[in-house]
Amino acid sequence: MTYFVIIISAIFVNNVVLSQFLGICPFLGVSKKTDTAVGMSGAIVFVITLATLVTWLVQNYILNPLGLEFLQTISFILVIASLVQMVEIILKKISPALYQALGIFLPLITTNCAVLGVAILVIQKDFNLMQSIVFAFSTAIGYGLALTLFAGLREHLDLVNVPKGMKGVPIALITAGILSLAFMGFANLV
């Protein structure tokens, strides 16, 4: 599989949040403001890429040689939790404003199933290390793109007259569904 196909497929065709429905909680929770969505996207890109790199190495150089493949999920969760703690510490020192803006959502990356899902997908797809990193980075970019687009749409929804029964989560879910349909237009691209 060429790298171009991996990139286009991960960002548009098989978008992790809009077609595979992984990472819905932060997608709905952080998408109220574009600024917060962009910051969360950056954190997601860093965590997914780094977590995939480390988990690929753990799988191929520790678990597989020792015959401990059954420990994949628990070891991946531990790696991801450690990486998120590291990102939290770095953001607290480098960008306190972004750290405050993300609030409770930064620890949510630990339980974001998109991070674990991508780490497991690269093992299931039998990607080599470089393909895994490209896939993880592209998937995270696709997640960030969907998150930022959705945040922009939600900001515009606050400016229009939405019926009382549809305000908040109901209109957000309908909008997410329409955004997912828009991304389905890329289905035959690759």
C-alpha positions in Angstrom: 0.0 0.0 0.0 1.5 3.3 -1.0 1.9 6.1 1.5 -0.4 8.4 -0.5 -3.2 5.9 -0.3 -2.7 5.5 3.5 -2.8 9.3 4.0 -5.9 10.0 1.9 -7.7 6.9 3.2 -7.0 7.7 6.9 -7.9 11.4 6.6 -10.9 11.3 4.4 -12.2 7.9 3.5 -11.9 6.0 6.7 -12.0 9.0 9.1 -11.7 7.5 12.6 -14.5 9.6 14.1 -16.9 10.0 11.2 -16.8 6.5 9.7 -15.4 4.3 12.4 -17.1 6.2 15.3 -14.0 6.1 17.6 -13.4 9.0 19.9 -17.0 10.3 20.0 -16.9 11.6 23.6 -14.1 14.2 23.0 -15.6 14.9 19.6 -18.9 16.0 21.1 -17.4 17.4 24.3 -14.5 19.6 22.9 -16.3 20.8 19.8 -18.1 23.8 21.3 -15.3 26.3 20.5 -12.9 26.2 17.5 -9.9 27.3 19.6 -10.4 24.4 22.0 -10.9 22.0 19.2 -7.7 23.1 17.5 -5.8 22.7 20.7 -7.3 19.3 21.3 -6.5 18.3 17.7 -2.8 19.1 18.3 -2.8 17.1 21.5 -4.5 14.2 19.7 -2.0 14.3 16.8 0.9 14.1 19.2 -0.6 11.4 21.4 -1.9 9.1 18.6 1.4 9.3 16.6 3.6 8.8 19.6 1.4 6.1 21.1 1.3 4.2 17.8 5.1 4.4 17.5 5.6 3.1 21.1 2.9 0.4 21.0 4.2 -0.9 17.6 7.6 -1.3 19.1 6.2 -2.9 22.2 4.1 -5.3 20.1 6.9 -6.3 17.7 9.9 -6.3 20.0 8.4 -7.4 23.4 5.0 -9.1 23.1 5.4 -11.1 19.9 8.9 -12.5 20.6 7.9 -13.5 24.1 4.5 -15.0 23.0 2.6 -12.5 25.1 0.2 -11.2 22.4 -2.7 -11.6 24.8 -1.3 -8.7 26.9 -1.7 -6.3 23.9 -4.7 -4.4 25.2 -3.5 -3.8 28.7 0.0 -2.9 27.7 -1.3 -0.5 25.1 -3.5 1.2 27.7 -0.6 1.6 30.0 1.6 3.1 27.3 -1.2 5.5 26.3 -1.9 6.6 29.9 1.7 7.3 30.4 2.0 9.4 27.2 -1.1 11.4 28.1 0.4 12.2 31.5 3.5 13.4 29.7 1.5 15.6 27.3 -0.4 17.1 30.3 2.9 18.0 32.1 4.4 19.5 29.0 1.3 21.6 28.2 1.1 22.8 31.7 4.6 24.2 31.4 4.6 25.4 27.8 1.1 26.7 27.3 -0.9 27.2 30.6 -3.7 28.9 28.6 -4.2 25.9 26.4 -3.9 23.6 29.5 -6.7 25.6 31.2 -8.8 25.7 28.1 -8.7 21.9 27.7 -9.5 21.4 31.3 -11.0 17.9 31.9 -10.7 16.9 28.3 -7.0 16.4 28.3 -7.3 13.4 30.7 -10.1 12.2 28.4 -7.4 11.4 25.8 -6.3 8.6 28.1 -9.7 6.9 27.6 -10.2 8.1 24.0 -10.8 4.9 22.1 -9.5 6.5 18.9 -5.9 6.4 20.4 -6.2 2.7 21.4 -8.1 1.9 18.2 -5.4 3.3 15.9 -2.7 1.5 17.9 -4.5 -1.8 17.5 -5.4 -1.1 13.8 -1.8 -0.8 12.7 -1.1 -4.2 14.3 -4.1 -5.8 12.6 -3.3 -4.2 9.2 0.3 -5.6 9.6 1.9 -2.3 8.8 5.6 -1.8 9.1 7.0 0.9 11.4 6.9 3.7 8.8 3.5 2.8 7.5 2.3 2.7 11.1 3.6 6.2 11.8 2.1 7.6 8.6 -1.2 6.0 9.3 -1.3 7.2 12.9 -0.4 10.8 11.9 -2.9 10.8 9.0 -5.6 9.4 11.2 -5.0 12.0 13.9 -5.0 14.8 11.2 -8.4 13.4 10.0 -9.7 13.4 13.6 -8.5 17.0 14.1 -10.0 18.0 10.8 -13.4 16.6 11.7 -13.2 18.0 15.2 -12.3 21.5 13.9 -15.0 21.5 11.2 -17.6 20.3 13.7 -16.6 23.0 16.2 -17.0 25.6 13.5 -20.4 24.3 12.6 -21.5 24.2 16.3 -20.3 27.8 16.7 -22.5 28.8 13.7 -25.5 26.8 15.2 -25.3 29.0 18.2 -26.0 32.0 16.0 -29.1 30.6 14.3 -32.6 30.0 15.6 -32.8 26.3 16.4 -36.1 24.9 17.7 -36.1 24.5 21.5 -36.3 20.7 21.4 -33.4 20.5 19.1 -30.9 22.8 20.9 -27.7 21.3 22.3 -26.9 17.6 21.8 -29.8 16.7 19.4 -28.8 19.3 16.8 -25.1 18.4 17.4 -25.7 14.8 16.6 -27.7 15.6 13.5 -24.9 17.9 12.4 -22.3 15.2 13.1 -24.4 12.8 10.9 -24.5 15.2 8.0 -20.8 15.8 8.3 -20.2 12.1 8.3 -22.3 11.8 5.1 -20.2 14.6 3.5 -17.0 12.6 4.3 -18.7 9.5 2.7 -18.4 11.4 -0.6 -14.7 10.4 -0.5 -15.5 6.7 -0.3 -14.5 5.8 -3.9 -11.5 8.0 -4.0 -9.0 5.3 -3.1 
